[in-house]
């Protein structure tokens, strides 16, 4: 959460601050790992520039440095275990501020029934897979003793990739319900997915920022112009219209040559409208029209636009 906003902006081909921190944190992690393993000798290997047995190619260096840089932790304090045991909590907060607003704004007291603001955060750290390395040879204390072709100690668990995914969904949302049946909402969402691949020490960053505006209106007591079983059908019609604007971008950052390349991204404009009528508790009738416009950020992808609409009837058998 501490680094989710440190993207550097959409379209920026320069290195992000978390990626720069990753490069700097690696040397600190290397020193910590070498100090904990007497088999290293704790001297700087002139071939790698890192402590002996713990270069940037080592998962014992890259994974803790990745966690420190992209979770906003100090490289001197971050866990060296690729399987952290204690996660931090996620949350969802929602608060109705209607009484506070109505007490100072007479118009709101007369026309509004509720004003709700909300915020939610979720974050996940994932180890894609891991397997026992048969080349691992421990000493009496269980520490690695043998090295691979890169001159790094061979660890017990071989981990090809790890990832972090966090999102504010919503970062902020305001939902207002009026006494005349109208409802409106405005929402901002911020999403990030970051993955470290150990095969080439590449970090893939995917960012998305979305803005949503919603309007709704309920028409009460609408009678259909026909009867079913000799009985008139009278229910509410719910009208909804949602407008969404989302920018997303994918950047691949290579720690070896320190390159940054935008590999994908687009601006998505979405318009969704519908009218829904409950014929009965088991049958719902809906008319809808949706339009989605994709404007890519890279020249190798073409702009696209799709539309769909129609009539949907949903039967519930429960």
N, C-alpha and C positions, 0 to 999 in steps of 0.2 A: 504493500500500500504506500510505503514511503517514497517509492520511485515511479509510481504509475503515471505521473504527470511529466516525467523527465524524458520526453520523446524528442525534444528539439524542434517540433513542428512538422506538419505534413509536407512532403516534398524536400525535406532537408537530407542531403546525401552525406552530410558530415557525421562523425561518430557521436552517438548519444552519450550523455554523462554516465549512465550505468555501465556502458561498454568500456569507457575510459577507466572507470573504477575497477572493472574486472581485470584489465591489463595491469593496473597498479597493485591490486590486491593479491595477484598471483604470487608475486615475490614474497609478500608477507606470509602467505600460506605455505609457500615452499620452505621458508625458514622455520616455521612452526612444526611442520612435518619432519624436517631433518633433525630438529632438536629433540623430538620425541623418539627418534629411531637411531640408536647408537651405531647401527650398521652403515649409516650414511657418512659418518665422519664430519658432517655439518660444515663442509667447505664448499665454496662456490666452484661449480664445474665450468671451466672456461669455454667449453664447447656449447653450453646452453645458456650460461649467464644466470642460472638458478642453482640452488643447493644440490649437491650430489644426490642423484636418485629421484629428484622431485622437480622436474621441469614442467613447463606449461602443458606438455603432452600427457602428463600423469593425471589420472582421474582423481588422485588424492589431492592434487593442486587445483585443477580446473573446476571440479564440482563445488568445493567449499568457496572458492573465489566467485563463482557464479552465484551461489546463494547469498554471499555477503553483498555483492554489487547490486543485485536486482531485488533484494529485500531490504536494502538500506542499513545493513549491519556493519559493525566494525570488523575488518579482517583479523584483528587481534583477539576477537571474542566469539566470532561465529563458530558453530560446531564444526568439527572436522569429520564427523560421521555423516555419510551420504544418506543415512536413514534417520532423520531427526525424530526424537521420541515424543516431544511435546508440541503440538500445533497451537497456533494462536487462534482465538475465536473469530468467527464471522458474526455479522449482526444484521438485523432489520429493525428500523426505527420508524414509527408512524405516530403522528401527533395531530390532533384536531385543534386548530387555533381559532375556531369560530367564535367562541365566547370572548376571547381577548379582542378580536377585531370588531365584533359587534358592539362591545362596550365603548369603543371610541369612534365608531363609524355608524351612524344611524341608518344609512342606506343599506349597509350589509345586514343589519338586524331585520330590516323590512323585506329584503329580497333573497337572502341566502340562507340555506339550511346547514351547510357544513363547508369548512375549508380545511383540507387535510394536507399536510406536508410529510414527505417520507424520504428515507435514505436507506440504502442497503449495500452491504459489501460482502463479497465472497472471494476467498483465495485458496488455491490448491497447489501443492507441490507434488510432482509425480515422478517416480522412477519407472521408465518405460518397461524395462525388463532387466534381469541380471542373472548371471550364471557363475558357477564355481569355476575358477581357473585352475586346471590341473597342473600348470607350471608353477603355481604358488608353493614356495618352500619357506616355512616359518622358522624362526629360532626358538629358543626355550621360552621366550616371552610372547610368542605368537606374532612377532614382527617380521615383515618380509626381508628376505636376504638375497634373492636372485633378481636380476635386472633383465629388461627386454632389450630390443635392438636400439631403442632410443636412449638407453642408459637410465631408464626409470625403474623403480622397484615394481615388481609384479604383485598386485594386491590379490586378496582371496576372492573377492567378488568382482566380476567383470561387468561394468555398467556402460552400455553404448550411448545412452542419452538420458537426460533429465529435463524437466520442464516446469515452468511456473505459469499459472493462469489466474488472473484476478480481474475483478470487474466491480464497478459501482453501477448497480442496476436496480434502482436509479441512483445517480449521483445526487440529483435533486428532483423532486416531483411535487407539483402542486395540483390538487384536485378540488374543484369548486362545484358544489351542487346548489342549484337555484330552486326556489319554491315553485316556479312555473314549469318545472320538469326538464329544464336545460341543465346539462352538466358539461364542464370543460376541464381540460387537463393540459399541463405542460410538463415535459420530462426530458432530462438529460441523462444519457448513459455513457459510461467510459469503460472500455474493455481492453485488456492487454493479454497477450500470450507470448511467452518467451521460451525457447527451447535451445539446449546446448547439445550439440552432436560431438561425441568424443573422437569420431573417425578423422575429422579434419579441424577440430576445435573451432567450429562455426556456431554462431548464435543467430537464430532466426527470431526477429521481433515482429509481431503483428499487433497493430494498434487500430482501434476503432472508436470514433466519437459519433454519437447519434443524438439527434434532437427530434422530439415527437410532440405534435400538437393534436389533441383530440377534442371533438365536439359530439355531444349526444343530446337527444330529445325524445321524450316519451309522450306519445299521444294516447291518452287514456280512453278506454271504453269505445273502441272502434268496432262497429257491427258489420259483418260480412254480408254481401248482397244475396246470399243464399243460405239455406238451412240444411242441417244434417240431422236426419232422423226426426224431422219436424221441429227441431229446435234451432233458434237463432244462435249464432256464434258471436260473442262479444268479448274481446280482449284488448290488451294494449299493443300498440306498435312502437317498437324501439328503433330509432334512427341513429346511425353512427357514421362519423366521418373522421378519418385519421390521416394526418400528413406527417411523413417521416423524411428526414434528411440525414444520411450517414456517410461519413468519410472513413475509409479503412485503407491501410497500407502495410505491406510486407517488406521487410529489409533483412538482408543476409549480411552479417558482419563476420569477417574472418579474422581470428586473433593472430594468425601466423603472419600474414602480409598486411594486417590491419586495414583491410579494404571494407567498403560499405557500398552495397548495391541494392537499389530498389527492384524487387522482383515482381511486385504486383500491387494493386491498389485501385480503388475506384470510388466515385461518388454515386451513391444510390438515392434516388428520389422516389418515394413510394406514396401513392394515394389510394386509400381504401375506403369505400363507402358501402353501406348495407342498410337494409330495412328488414326487421325480423318481427314475425307475428306468431304467437303461440295459438295454434288452432285448438289444441287440447294439451293436457299434461304430457302426452306421448308424441304429439306431432307438432313440428315447428316448420314454418314456411319462411324462406329467406330469399330476398333479391339482393344481388351484390354486383359491384363493379370495381375492379382493381387495375391500377396502372403502375408499372415499375420502369424507371429510366436509369440505365447504367452508363456513367461517363468515366472511362478508365483513365488512370494517371500515366500509363505507359503506352508508347506508340504501337506496340506489337498487338494490342488488343483493341477491338472495334467497339464503338458505342452501340448499345442495344436498348430496345424498348419493347416491353411486353404489356399486353392488355388481356384481361379476361373478365367475364361477367356472365351472369345467368340467374337461374332460379334453382334453389336447393330445398329439398324437403327431407327433413330428418325424422326418422321413426325411432322411438325408444322402446325396447322390448322389456326393460327391467320393471 
